[in-house]
């Protein structure tokens, strides 16, 4: 993976906490890369969730609230109504 050097400013108290919790020979670079990767994944997941919520609202606006399918799924699981 191509890497790019950047300069960041970290509050002194946060830097001290990072030093306390750093594992063995783990570098600050490794710690920061892992933290950024985790945050990117969290934000990607949040964006996907927001997209799903918006799409659900669109469908609900067009079709109204759909009846629950829980009862039907339970019936299918026990074999009722199957056409095997």
PDB file with SEQRES, HELIX, SHEET and CRYST1 records, atoms N, CA, C and O in Angstrom:
SEQRES   1 A   84  UNK UNK UNK UNK UNK UNK UNK UNK UNK UNK UNK UNK UNK          
SEQRES   2 A   84  UNK UNK UNK UNK UNK UNK UNK UNK UNK UNK UNK UNK UNK          
SEQRES   3 A   84  UNK UNK UNK UNK UNK UNK UNK UNK UNK UNK UNK UNK UNK          
SEQRES   4 A   84  UNK UNK UNK UNK UNK UNK UNK UNK UNK UNK UNK UNK UNK          
SEQRES   5 A   84  UNK UNK UNK UNK UNK UNK UNK UNK UNK UNK UNK UNK UNK          
SEQRES   6 A   84  UNK UNK UNK UNK UNK UNK UNK UNK UNK UNK UNK UNK UNK          
SEQRES   7 A   84  UNK UNK UNK UNK UNK UNK                                      
HELIX    1 AA1 UNK A   12  UNK A   21  1                                  10    
HELIX    2 AA2 UNK A   28  UNK A   63  1                                  36    
HELIX    3 AA3 UNK A   70  UNK A   77  1                                   8    
CRYST1    1.000    1.000    1.000  90.00  90.00  90.00 P 1           1          
ATOM      1  N   UNK A   1       0.841  -1.162   0.000  1.00  0.00           N  
ATOM      2  CA  UNK A   1       0.000   0.000   0.000  1.00  0.00           C  
ATOM      3  C   UNK A   1       0.896   1.238   0.000  1.00  0.00           C  
ATOM      4  O   UNK A   1       1.850   1.327   0.772  1.00  0.00           O  
ATOM      5  N   UNK A   2       0.577   2.180  -0.869  1.00  0.00           N  
ATOM      6  CA  UNK A   2       1.339   3.426  -0.933  1.00  0.00           C  
ATOM      7  C   UNK A   2       1.069   4.247   0.316  1.00  0.00           C  
ATOM      8  O   UNK A   2      -0.072   4.360   0.764  1.00  0.00           O  
ATOM      9  N   UNK A   3       2.121   4.814   0.866  1.00  0.00           N  
ATOM     10  CA  UNK A   3       1.974   5.626   2.069  1.00  0.00           C  
ATOM     11  C   UNK A   3       2.343   7.066   1.771  1.00  0.00           C  
ATOM     12  O   UNK A   3       3.137   7.352   0.875  1.00  0.00           O  
ATOM     13  N   UNK A   4       1.753   7.958   2.538  1.00  0.00           N  
ATOM     14  CA  UNK A   4       2.028   9.379   2.406  1.00  0.00           C  
ATOM     15  C   UNK A   4       2.309   9.947   3.782  1.00  0.00           C  
ATOM     16  O   UNK A   4       1.588   9.651   4.735  1.00  0.00           O  
ATOM     17  N   UNK A   5       3.336  10.750   3.896  1.00  0.00           N  
ATOM     18  CA  UNK A   5       3.697  11.352   5.180  1.00  0.00           C  
ATOM     19  C   UNK A   5       2.852  12.597   5.418  1.00  0.00           C  
ATOM     20  O   UNK A   5       2.682  13.424   4.523  1.00  0.00           O  
ATOM     21  N   UNK A   6       2.327  12.721   6.631  1.00  0.00           N  
ATOM     22  CA  UNK A   6       1.551  13.894   7.024  1.00  0.00           C  
ATOM     23  C   UNK A   6       2.001  14.328   8.418  1.00  0.00           C  
ATOM     24  O   UNK A   6       2.585  13.548   9.169  1.00  0.00           O  
ATOM     25  N   UNK A   7       1.721  15.567   8.741  1.00  0.00           N  
ATOM     26  CA  UNK A   7       2.010  16.085  10.071  1.00  0.00           C  
ATOM     27  C   UNK A   7       0.684  16.316  10.772  1.00  0.00           C  
ATOM     28  O   UNK A   7      -0.227  16.919  10.205  1.00  0.00           O  
ATOM     29  N   UNK A   8       0.575  15.838  12.003  1.00  0.00           N  
ATOM     30  CA  UNK A   8      -0.647  16.038  12.776  1.00  0.00           C  
ATOM     31  C   UNK A   8      -0.288  16.645  14.132  1.00  0.00           C  
ATOM     32  O   UNK A   8       0.811  16.446  14.651  1.00  0.00           O  
ATOM     33  N   UNK A   9      -1.230  17.381  14.684  1.00  0.00           N  
ATOM     34  CA  UNK A   9      -1.054  17.959  16.021  1.00  0.00           C  
ATOM     35  C   UNK A   9      -1.963  17.204  16.978  1.00  0.00           C  
ATOM     36  O   UNK A   9      -3.177  17.147  16.778  1.00  0.00           O  
ATOM     37  N   UNK A  10      -1.375  16.626  18.014  1.00  0.00           N  
ATOM     38  CA  UNK A  10      -2.121  15.832  18.988  1.00  0.00           C  
ATOM     39  C   UNK A  10      -2.050  16.562  20.325  1.00  0.00           C  
ATOM     40  O   UNK A  10      -0.967  16.961  20.754  1.00  0.00           O  
ATOM     41  N   UNK A  11      -3.195  16.743  20.990  1.00  0.00           N  
ATOM     42  CA  UNK A  11      -3.163  17.359  22.324  1.00  0.00           C  
ATOM     43  C   UNK A  11      -2.232  16.568  23.257  1.00  0.00           C  
ATOM     44  O   UNK A  11      -2.192  15.339  23.214  1.00  0.00           O  
ATOM     45  N   UNK A  12      -1.496  17.285  24.088  1.00  0.00           N  
ATOM     46  CA  UNK A  12      -0.487  16.668  24.949  1.00  0.00           C  
ATOM     47  C   UNK A  12      -1.076  15.582  25.846  1.00  0.00           C  
ATOM     48  O   UNK A  12      -0.461  14.532  26.028  1.00  0.00           O  
ATOM     49  N   UNK A  13      -2.266  15.824  26.409  1.00  0.00           N  
ATOM     50  CA  UNK A  13      -2.845  14.814  27.310  1.00  0.00           C  
ATOM     51  C   UNK A  13      -3.242  13.555  26.538  1.00  0.00           C  
ATOM     52  O   UNK A  13      -3.126  12.447  27.061  1.00  0.00           O  
ATOM     53  N   UNK A  14      -3.703  13.715  25.315  1.00  0.00           N  
ATOM     54  CA  UNK A  14      -4.046  12.546  24.496  1.00  0.00           C  
ATOM     55  C   UNK A  14      -2.793  11.768  24.110  1.00  0.00           C  
ATOM     56  O   UNK A  14      -2.802  10.538  24.085  1.00  0.00           O  
ATOM     57  N   UNK A  15      -1.725  12.485  23.812  1.00  0.00           N  
ATOM     58  CA  UNK A  15      -0.459  11.845  23.477  1.00  0.00           C  
ATOM     59  C   UNK A  15       0.067  11.046  24.667  1.00  0.00           C  
ATOM     60  O   UNK A  15       0.588   9.944  24.497  1.00  0.00           O  
ATOM     61  N   UNK A  16      -0.067  11.595  25.858  1.00  0.00           N  
ATOM     62  CA  UNK A  16       0.379  10.885  27.063  1.00  0.00           C  
ATOM     63  C   UNK A  16      -0.449   9.613  27.285  1.00  0.00           C  
ATOM     64  O   UNK A  16       0.096   8.569  27.646  1.00  0.00           O  
ATOM     65  N   UNK A  17      -1.752   9.704  27.071  1.00  0.00           N  
ATOM     66  CA  UNK A  17      -2.601   8.518  27.197  1.00  0.00           C  
ATOM     67  C   UNK A  17      -2.207   7.461  26.169  1.00  0.00           C  
ATOM     68  O   UNK A  17      -2.194   6.268  26.472  1.00  0.00           O  
ATOM     69  N   UNK A  18      -1.890   7.896  24.970  1.00  0.00           N  
ATOM     70  CA  UNK A  18      -1.461   6.961  23.921  1.00  0.00           C  
ATOM     71  C   UNK A  18      -0.179   6.257  24.335  1.00  0.00           C  
ATOM     72  O   UNK A  18      -0.021   5.057  24.108  1.00  0.00           O  
ATOM     73  N   UNK A  19       0.729   6.997  24.938  1.00  0.00           N  
ATOM     74  CA  UNK A  19       1.984   6.388  25.406  1.00  0.00           C  
ATOM     75  C   UNK A  19       1.712   5.322  26.469  1.00  0.00           C  
ATOM     76  O   UNK A  19       2.355   4.271  26.481  1.00  0.00           O  
ATOM     77  N   UNK A  20       0.760   5.597  27.359  1.00  0.00           N  
ATOM     78  CA  UNK A  20       0.441   4.652  28.425  1.00  0.00           C  
ATOM     79  C   UNK A  20      -0.168   3.366  27.896  1.00  0.00           C  
ATOM     80  O   UNK A  20       0.089   2.288  28.432  1.00  0.00           O  
ATOM     81  N   UNK A  21      -0.966   3.472  26.859  1.00  0.00           N  
ATOM     82  CA  UNK A  21      -1.693   2.303  26.370  1.00  0.00           C  
ATOM     83  C   UNK A  21      -1.068   1.651  25.139  1.00  0.00           C  
ATOM     84  O   UNK A  21      -1.632   0.706  24.588  1.00  0.00           O  
ATOM     85  N   UNK A  22       0.064   2.133  24.715  1.00  0.00           N  
ATOM     86  CA  UNK A  22       0.744   1.550  23.564  1.00  0.00           C  
ATOM     87  C   UNK A  22       1.226   0.154  23.936  1.00  0.00           C  
ATOM     88  O   UNK A  22       1.739  -0.067  25.033  1.00  0.00           O  
ATOM     89  N   UNK A  23       1.057  -0.772  23.018  1.00  0.00           N  
ATOM     90  CA  UNK A  23       1.425  -2.165  23.292  1.00  0.00           C  
ATOM     91  C   UNK A  23       2.830  -2.470  22.787  1.00  0.00           C  
ATOM     92  O   UNK A  23       3.111  -2.338  21.595  1.00  0.00           O  
ATOM     93  N   UNK A  24       3.704  -2.876  23.689  1.00  0.00           N  
ATOM     94  CA  UNK A  24       5.045  -3.330  23.345  1.00  0.00           C  
ATOM     95  C   UNK A  24       5.776  -2.426  22.378  1.00  0.00           C  
ATOM     96  O   UNK A  24       6.051  -1.264  22.675  1.00  0.00           O  
ATOM     97  N   UNK A  25       6.085  -2.973  21.219  1.00  0.00           N  
ATOM     98  CA  UNK A  25       6.866  -2.234  20.234  1.00  0.00           C  
ATOM     99  C   UNK A  25       5.980  -1.506  19.220  1.00  0.00           C  
ATOM    100  O   UNK A  25       6.462  -1.057  18.180  1.00  0.00           O  
ATOM    101  N   UNK A  26       4.700  -1.392  19.519  1.00  0.00           N  
ATOM    102  CA  UNK A  26       3.769  -0.706  18.619  1.00  0.00           C  
ATOM    103  C   UNK A  26       4.179   0.759  18.455  1.00  0.00           C  
ATOM    104  O   UNK A  26       4.427   1.455  19.439  1.00  0.00           O  
ATOM    105  N   UNK A  27       4.247   1.210  17.230  1.00  0.00           N  
ATOM    106  CA  UNK A  27       4.612   2.610  16.979  1.00  0.00           C  
ATOM    107  C   UNK A  27       3.366   3.489  17.009  1.00  0.00           C  
ATOM    108  O   UNK A  27       2.240   3.010  16.873  1.00  0.00           O  
ATOM    109  N   UNK A  28       3.600   4.790  17.192  1.00  0.00           N  
ATOM    110  CA  UNK A  28       2.480   5.725  17.126  1.00  0.00           C  
ATOM    111  C   UNK A  28       1.857   5.683  15.741  1.00  0.00           C  
ATOM    112  O   UNK A  28       0.640   5.810  15.598  1.00  0.00           O  
ATOM    113  N   UNK A  29       2.679   5.506  14.731  1.00  0.00           N  
ATOM    114  CA  UNK A  29       2.178   5.409  13.370  1.00  0.00           C  
ATOM    115  C   UNK A  29       1.185   4.253  13.248  1.00  0.00           C  
ATOM    116  O   UNK A  29       0.099   4.419  12.693  1.00  0.00           O  
ATOM    117  N   UNK A  30       1.561   3.080  13.769  1.00  0.00           N  
ATOM    118  CA  UNK A  30       0.660   1.916  13.726  1.00  0.00           C  
ATOM    119  C   UNK A  30      -0.639   2.212  14.465  1.00  0.00           C  
ATOM    120  O   UNK A  30      -1.726   1.879  13.994  1.00  0.00           O  
ATOM    121  N   UNK A  31      -0.511   2.843  15.632  1.00  0.00           N  
ATOM    122  CA  UNK A  31      -1.677   3.161  16.448  1.00  0.00           C  
ATOM    123  C   UNK A  31      -2.614   4.122  15.700  1.00  0.00           C  
ATOM    124  O   UNK A  31      -3.831   3.936  15.707  1.00  0.00           O  
ATOM    125  N   UNK A  32      -2.054   5.130  15.067  1.00  0.00           N  
ATOM    126  CA  UNK A  32      -2.854   6.120  14.358  1.00  0.00           C  
ATOM    127  C   UNK A  32      -3.478   5.531  13.104  1.00  0.00           C  
ATOM    128  O   UNK A  32      -4.639   5.811  12.806  1.00  0.00           O  
ATOM    129  N   UNK A  33      -2.737   4.726  12.368  1.00  0.00           N  
ATOM    130  CA  UNK A  33      -3.279   4.085  11.168  1.00  0.00           C  
ATOM    131  C   UNK A  33      -4.462   3.201  11.537  1.00  0.00           C  
ATOM    132  O   UNK A  33      -5.488   3.220  10.857  1.00  0.00           O  
ATOM    133  N   UNK A  34      -4.326   2.432  12.605  1.00  0.00           N  
ATOM    134  CA  UNK A  34      -5.420   1.568  13.070  1.00  0.00           C  
ATOM    135  C   UNK A  34      -6.630   2.397  13.496  1.00  0.00           C  
ATOM    136  O   UNK A  34      -7.768   2.043  13.189  1.00  0.00           O  
ATOM    137  N   UNK A  35      -6.383   3.496  14.204  1.00  0.00           N  
ATOM    138  CA  UNK A  35      -7.484   4.359  14.657  1.00  0.00           C  
ATOM    139  C   UNK A  35      -8.208   4.992  13.474  1.00  0.00           C  
ATOM    140  O   UNK A  35      -9.437   5.051  13.464  1.00  0.00           O  
ATOM    141  N   UNK A  36      -7.469   5.462  12.486  1.00  0.00           N  
ATOM    142  CA  UNK A  36      -8.092   6.076  11.309  1.00  0.00           C  
ATOM    143  C   UNK A  36      -8.870   5.033  10.518  1.00  0.00           C  
ATOM    144  O   UNK A  36      -9.977   5.309  10.054  1.00  0.00           O  
ATOM    145  N   UNK A  37      -8.307   3.843  10.357  1.00  0.00           N  
ATOM    146  CA  UNK A  37      -9.006   2.778   9.631  1.00  0.00           C  
ATOM    147  C   UNK A  37     -10.317   2.429  10.334  1.00  0.00           C  
ATOM    148  O   UNK A  37     -11.340   2.223   9.682  1.00  0.00           O  
ATOM    149  N   UNK A  38     -10.283   2.364  11.657  1.00  0.00           N  
ATOM    150  CA  UNK A  38     -11.479   2.067  12.436  1.00  0.00           C  
ATOM    151  C   UNK A  38     -12.519   3.171  12.278  1.00  0.00           C  
ATOM    152  O   UNK A  38     -13.707   2.886  12.120  1.00  0.00           O  
ATOM    153  N   UNK A  39     -12.087   4.414  12.318  1.00  0.00           N  
ATOM    154  CA  UNK A  39     -13.001   5.550  12.186  1.00  0.00           C  
ATOM    155  C   UNK A  39     -13.607   5.613  10.784  1.00  0.00           C  
ATOM    156  O   UNK A  39     -14.790   5.917  10.632  1.00  0.00           O  
ATOM    157  N   UNK A  40     -12.803   5.329   9.765  1.00  0.00           N  
ATOM    158  CA  UNK A  40     -13.325   5.306   8.389  1.00  0.00           C  
ATOM    159  C   UNK A  40     -14.397   4.230   8.263  1.00  0.00           C  
ATOM    160  O   UNK A  40     -15.444   4.469   7.661  1.00  0.00           O  
ATOM    161  N   UNK A  41     -14.147   3.053   8.822  1.00  0.00           N  
ATOM    162  CA  UNK A  41     -15.136   1.969   8.767  1.00  0.00           C  
ATOM    163  C   UNK A  41     -16.407   2.353   9.524  1.00  0.00           C  
ATOM    164  O   UNK A  41     -17.513   2.068   9.065  1.00  0.00           O  
ATOM    165  N   UNK A  42     -16.252   3.001  10.685  1.00  0.00           N  
ATOM    166  CA  UNK A  42     -17.413   3.440  11.458  1.00  0.00           C  
ATOM    167  C   UNK A  42     -18.246   4.435  10.667  1.00  0.00           C  
ATOM    168  O   UNK A  42     -19.473   4.341  10.637  1.00  0.00           O  
ATOM    169  N   UNK A  43     -17.586   5.379  10.033  1.00  0.00           N  
ATOM    170  CA  UNK A  43     -18.310   6.388   9.248  1.00  0.00           C  
ATOM    171  C   UNK A  43     -18.942   5.790   8.001  1.00  0.00           C  
ATOM    172  O   UNK A  43     -20.028   6.204   7.595  1.00  0.00           O  
ATOM    173  N   UNK A  44     -18.275   4.824   7.393  1.00  0.00           N  
ATOM    174  CA  UNK A  44     -18.847   4.137   6.228  1.00  0.00           C  
ATOM    175  C   UNK A  44     -20.115   3.382   6.647  1.00  0.00           C  
ATOM    176  O   UNK A  44     -21.123   3.418   5.942  1.00  0.00           O  
ATOM    177  N   UNK A  45     -20.060   2.715   7.773  1.00  0.00           N  
ATOM    178  CA  UNK A  45     -21.220   1.988   8.285  1.00  0.00           C  
ATOM    179  C   UNK A  45     -22.359   2.942   8.619  1.00  0.00           C  
ATOM    180  O   UNK A  45     -23.519   2.652   8.322  1.00  0.00           O  
ATOM    181  N   UNK A  46     -22.039   4.073   9.231  1.00  0.00           N  
ATOM    182  CA  UNK A  46     -23.049   5.064   9.564  1.00  0.00           C  
ATOM    183  C   UNK A  46     -23.705   5.623   8.299  1.00  0.00           C  
ATOM    184  O   UNK A  46     -24.920   5.815   8.261  1.00  0.00           O  
ATOM    185  N   UNK A  47     -22.905   5.882   7.271  1.00  0.00           N  
ATOM    186  CA  UNK A  47     -23.445   6.380   5.999  1.00  0.00           C  
ATOM    187  C   UNK A  47     -24.368   5.347   5.366  1.00  0.00           C  
ATOM    188  O   UNK A  47     -25.419   5.701   4.832  1.00  0.00           O  
ATOM    189  N   UNK A  48     -23.984   4.066   5.421  1.00  0.00           N  
ATOM    190  CA  UNK A  48     -24.833   3.007   4.870  1.00  0.00           C  
ATOM    191  C   UNK A  48     -26.145   2.918   5.640  1.00  0.00           C  
ATOM    192  O   UNK A  48     -27.210   2.751   5.046  1.00  0.00           O  
ATOM    193  N   UNK A  49     -26.065   3.031   6.962  1.00  0.00           N  
ATOM    194  CA  UNK A  49     -27.267   2.991   7.790  1.00  0.00           C  
ATOM    195  C   UNK A  49     -28.198   4.156   7.450  1.00  0.00           C  
ATOM    196  O   UNK A  49     -29.410   3.975   7.328  1.00  0.00           O  
ATOM    197  N   UNK A  50     -27.629   5.343   7.300  1.00  0.00           N  
ATOM    198  CA  UNK A  50     -28.435   6.514   6.954  1.00  0.00           C  
ATOM    199  C   UNK A  50     -29.089   6.339   5.590  1.00  0.00           C  
ATOM    200  O   UNK A  50     -30.228   6.763   5.390  1.00  0.00           O  
ATOM    201  N   UNK A  51     -28.389   5.727   4.660  1.00  0.00           N  
ATOM    202  CA  UNK A  51     -28.935   5.459   3.330  1.00  0.00           C  
ATOM    203  C   UNK A  51     -30.107   4.474   3.431  1.00  0.00           C  
ATOM    204  O   UNK A  51     -31.130   4.656   2.771  1.00  0.00           O  
ATOM    205  N   UNK A  52     -29.959   3.445   4.246  1.00  0.00           N  
ATOM    206  CA  UNK A  52     -31.024   2.456   4.443  1.00  0.00           C  
ATOM    207  C   UNK A  52     -32.247   3.112   5.076  1.00  0.00           C  
ATOM    208  O   UNK A  52     -33.375   2.868   4.647  1.00  0.00           O  
ATOM    209  N   UNK A  53     -32.031   3.943   6.095  1.00  0.00           N  
ATOM    210  CA  UNK A  53     -33.137   4.630   6.760  1.00  0.00           C  
ATOM    211  C   UNK A  53     -33.866   5.536   5.767  1.00  0.00           C  
ATOM    212  O   UNK A  53     -35.097   5.561   5.742  1.00  0.00           O  
ATOM    213  N   UNK A  54     -33.120   6.276   4.953  1.00  0.00           N  
ATOM    214  CA  UNK A  54     -33.736   7.169   3.965  1.00  0.00           C  
ATOM    215  C   UNK A  54     -34.535   6.371   2.946  1.00  0.00           C  
ATOM    216  O   UNK A  54     -35.646   6.756   2.583  1.00  0.00           O  
ATOM    217  N   UNK A  55     -33.976   5.272   2.488  1.00  0.00           N  
ATOM    218  CA  UNK A  55     -34.672   4.428   1.498  1.00  0.00           C  
ATOM    219  C   UNK A  55     -35.934   3.826   2.108  1.00  0.00           C  
ATOM    220  O   UNK A  55     -36.970   3.757   1.447  1.00  0.00           O  
ATOM    221  N   UNK A  56     -35.856   3.394   3.356  1.00  0.00           N  
ATOM    222  CA  UNK A  56     -37.030   2.848   4.042  1.00  0.00           C  
ATOM    223  C   UNK A  56     -38.124   3.894   4.153  1.00  0.00           C  
ATOM    224  O   UNK A  56     -39.305   3.582   3.996  1.00  0.00           O  
ATOM    225  N   UNK A  57     -37.735   5.140   4.425  1.00  0.00           N  
ATOM    226  CA  UNK A  57     -38.712   6.221   4.521  1.00  0.00           C  
ATOM    227  C   UNK A  57     -39.374   6.474   3.165  1.00  0.00           C  
ATOM    228  O   UNK A  57     -40.574   6.737   3.098  1.00  0.00           O  
ATOM    229  N   UNK A  58     -38.588   6.394   2.083  1.00  0.00           N  
ATOM    230  CA  UNK A  58     -39.138   6.567   0.731  1.00  0.00           C  
ATOM    231  C   UNK A  58     -40.173   5.480   0.422  1.00  0.00           C  
ATOM    232  O   UNK A  58     -41.260   5.766  -0.080  1.00  0.00           O  
ATOM    233  N   UNK A  59     -39.817   4.236   0.729  1.00  0.00           N  
ATOM    234  CA  UNK A  59     -40.718   3.114   0.470  1.00  0.00           C  
ATOM    235  C   UNK A  59     -41.980   3.261   1.305  1.00  0.00           C  
ATOM    236  O   UNK A  59     -43.086   3.055   0.805  1.00  0.00           O  
ATOM    237  N   UNK A  60     -41.818   3.615   2.575  1.00  0.00           N  
ATOM    238  CA  UNK A  60     -42.977   3.777   3.455  1.00  0.00           C  
ATOM    239  C   UNK A  60     -43.884   4.900   2.954  1.00  0.00           C  
ATOM    240  O   UNK A  60     -45.108   4.786   3.028  1.00  0.00           O  
ATOM    241  N   UNK A  61     -43.296   5.978   2.447  1.00  0.00           N  
ATOM    242  CA  UNK A  61     -44.100   7.088   1.924  1.00  0.00           C  
ATOM    243  C   UNK A  61     -44.905   6.656   0.701  1.00  0.00           C  
ATOM    244  O   UNK A  61     -46.029   7.115   0.500  1.00  0.00           O  
ATOM    245  N   UNK A  62     -44.329   5.773  -0.113  1.00  0.00           N  
ATOM    246  CA  UNK A  62     -45.010   5.321  -1.333  1.00  0.00           C  
ATOM    247  C   UNK A  62     -46.052   4.245  -1.057  1.00  0.00           C  
ATOM    248  O   UNK A  62     -47.135   4.259  -1.641  1.00  0.00           O  
ATOM    249  N   UNK A  63     -45.725   3.316  -0.169  1.00  0.00           N  
ATOM    250  CA  UNK A  63     -46.567   2.132   0.007  1.00  0.00           C  
ATOM    251  C   UNK A  63     -47.254   2.050   1.355  1.00  0.00           C  
ATOM    252  O   UNK A  63     -48.126   1.205   1.555  1.00  0.00           O  
ATOM    253  N   UNK A  64     -46.875   2.911   2.280  1.00  0.00           N  
ATOM    254  CA  UNK A  64     -47.429   2.813   3.627  1.00  0.00           C  
ATOM    255  C   UNK A  64     -46.649   1.786   4.430  1.00  0.00           C  
ATOM    256  O   UNK A  64     -45.698   1.178   3.940  1.00  0.00           O  
ATOM    257  N   UNK A  65     -47.073   1.609   5.671  1.00  0.00           N  
ATOM    258  CA  UNK A  65     -46.396   0.641   6.545  1.00  0.00           C  
ATOM    259  C   UNK A  65     -46.771  -0.765   6.111  1.00  0.00           C  
ATOM    260  O   UNK A  65     -47.948  -1.097   5.975  1.00  0.00           O  
ATOM    261  N   UNK A  66     -45.758  -1.580   5.897  1.00  0.00           N  
ATOM    262  CA  UNK A  66     -45.973  -2.954   5.482  1.00  0.00           C  
ATOM    263  C   UNK A  66     -46.278  -3.826   6.696  1.00  0.00           C  
ATOM    264  O   UNK A  66     -45.738  -3.590   7.777  1.00  0.00           O  
ATOM    265  N   UNK A  67     -47.136  -4.829   6.528  1.00  0.00           N  
ATOM    266  CA  UNK A  67     -47.419  -5.719   7.660  1.00  0.00           C  
ATOM    267  C   UNK A  67     -46.176  -6.534   8.012  1.00  0.00           C  
ATOM    268  O   UNK A  67     -45.329  -6.805   7.161  1.00  0.00           O  
ATOM    269  N   UNK A  68     -46.088  -6.910   9.263  1.00  0.00           N  
ATOM    270  CA  UNK A  68     -44.949  -7.700   9.721  1.00  0.00           C  
ATOM    271  C   UNK A  68     -44.965  -9.077   9.058  1.00  0.00           C  
ATOM    272  O   UNK A  68     -46.018  -9.693   8.895  1.00  0.00           O  
ATOM    273  N   UNK A  69     -43.782  -9.542   8.682  1.00  0.00           N  
ATOM    274  CA  UNK A  69     -43.680 -10.860   8.067  1.00  0.00           C  
ATOM    275  C   UNK A  69     -43.215 -11.917   9.071  1.00  0.00           C  
ATOM    276  O   UNK A  69     -42.945 -13.054   8.683  1.00  0.00           O  
ATOM    277  N   UNK A  70     -43.119 -11.563  10.346  1.00  0.00           N  
ATOM    278  CA  UNK A  70     -42.624 -12.480  11.370  1.00  0.00           C  
ATOM    279  C   UNK A  70     -43.488 -13.741  11.439  1.00  0.00           C  
ATOM    280  O   UNK A  70     -42.958 -14.851  11.489  1.00  0.00           O  
ATOM    281  N   UNK A  71     -44.804 -13.578  11.441  1.00  0.00           N  
ATOM    282  CA  UNK A  71     -45.707 -14.722  11.532  1.00  0.00           C  
ATOM    283  C   UNK A  71     -45.519 -15.657  10.338  1.00  0.00           C  
ATOM    284  O   UNK A  71     -45.457 -16.874  10.508  1.00  0.00           O  
ATOM    285  N   UNK A  72     -45.431 -15.104   9.151  1.00  0.00           N  
ATOM    286  CA  UNK A  72     -45.231 -15.906   7.941  1.00  0.00           C  
ATOM    287  C   UNK A  72     -43.902 -16.653   7.986  1.00  0.00           C  
ATOM    288  O   UNK A  72     -43.840 -17.830   7.629  1.00  0.00           O  
ATOM    289  N   UNK A  73     -42.860 -15.992   8.412  1.00  0.00           N  
ATOM    290  CA  UNK A  73     -41.542 -16.642   8.498  1.00  0.00           C  
ATOM    291  C   UNK A  73     -41.574 -17.794   9.483  1.00  0.00           C  
ATOM    292  O   UNK A  73     -41.017 -18.856   9.208  1.00  0.00           O  
ATOM    293  N   UNK A  74     -42.220 -17.602  10.632  1.00  0.00           N  
ATOM    294  CA  UNK A  74     -42.318 -18.676  11.624  1.00  0.00           C  
ATOM    295  C   UNK A  74     -43.108 -19.861  11.082  1.00  0.00           C  
ATOM    296  O   UNK A  74     -42.755 -21.012  11.336  1.00  0.00           O  
ATOM    297  N   UNK A  75     -44.166 -19.584  10.343  1.00  0.00           N  
ATOM    298  CA  UNK A  75     -44.956 -20.664   9.739  1.00  0.00           C  
ATOM    299  C   UNK A  75     -44.119 -21.447   8.741  1.00  0.00           C  
ATOM    300  O   UNK A  75     -44.180 -22.676   8.708  1.00  0.00           O  
ATOM    301  N   UNK A  76     -43.338 -20.746   7.927  1.00  0.00           N  
ATOM    302  CA  UNK A  76     -42.491 -21.415   6.941  1.00  0.00           C  
ATOM    303  C   UNK A  76     -41.424 -22.262   7.618  1.00  0.00           C  
ATOM    304  O   UNK A  76     -41.072 -23.333   7.124  1.00  0.00           O  
ATOM    305  N   UNK A  77     -40.911 -21.786   8.743  1.00  0.00           N  
ATOM    306  CA  UNK A  77     -39.874 -22.529   9.456  1.00  0.00           C  
ATOM    307  C   UNK A  77     -40.392 -23.856   9.981  1.00  0.00           C  
ATOM    308  O   UNK A  77     -39.658 -24.844   9.999  1.00  0.00           O  
ATOM    309  N   UNK A  78     -41.634 -23.891  10.404  1.00  0.00           N  
ATOM    310  CA  UNK A  78     -42.194 -25.142  10.935  1.00  0.00           C  
ATOM    311  C   UNK A  78     -42.824 -25.987   9.827  1.00  0.00           C  
ATOM    312  O   UNK A  78     -43.336 -27.077  10.084  1.00  0.00           O  
ATOM    313  N   UNK A  79     -42.783 -25.480   8.605  1.00  0.00           N  
ATOM    314  CA  UNK A  79     -43.242 -26.285   7.479  1.00  0.00           C  
ATOM    315  C   UNK A  79     -44.638 -25.985   6.988  1.00  0.00           C  
ATOM    316  O   UNK A  79     -45.098 -26.614   6.036  1.00  0.00           O  
ATOM    317  N   UNK A  80     -45.325 -25.046   7.605  1.00  0.00           N  
ATOM    318  CA  UNK A  80     -46.686 -24.720   7.151  1.00  0.00           C  
ATOM    319  C   UNK A  80     -46.613 -23.900   5.863  1.00  0.00           C  
ATOM    320  O   UNK A  80     -45.823 -22.961   5.755  1.00  0.00           O  
ATOM    321  N   UNK A  81     -47.437 -24.263   4.900  1.00  0.00           N  
ATOM    322  CA  UNK A  81     -47.543 -23.484   3.670  1.00  0.00           C  
ATOM    323  C   UNK A  81     -46.404 -23.675   2.694  1.00  0.00           C  
ATOM    324  O   UNK A  81     -46.310 -22.941   1.711  1.00  0.00           O  
ATOM    325  N   UNK A  82     -45.529 -24.652   2.943  1.00  0.00           N  
ATOM    326  CA  UNK A  82     -44.420 -24.893   2.022  1.00  0.00           C  
ATOM    327  C   UNK A  82     -44.901 -25.630   0.784  1.00  0.00           C  
ATOM    328  O   UNK A  82     -45.855 -26.406   0.840  1.00  0.00           O  
ATOM    329  N   UNK A  83     -44.243 -25.385  -0.315  1.00  0.00           N  
ATOM    330  CA  UNK A  83     -44.591 -26.068  -1.570  1.00  0.00           C  
ATOM    331  C   UNK A  83     -43.380 -26.824  -2.110  1.00  0.00           C  
ATOM    332  O   UNK A  83     -43.012 -26.657  -3.272  1.00  0.00           O  
ATOM    333  N   UNK A  84     -42.762 -27.652  -1.272  1.00  0.00           N  
ATOM    334  CA  UNK A  84     -41.561 -28.403  -1.676  1.00  0.00           C  
ATOM    335  C   UNK A  84     -41.873 -29.477  -2.673  1.00  0.00           C  
ATOM    336  O   UNK A  84     -40.973 -30.194  -3.110  1.00  0.00           O  
TER     337      UNK A  84                                                      
END                                                                             
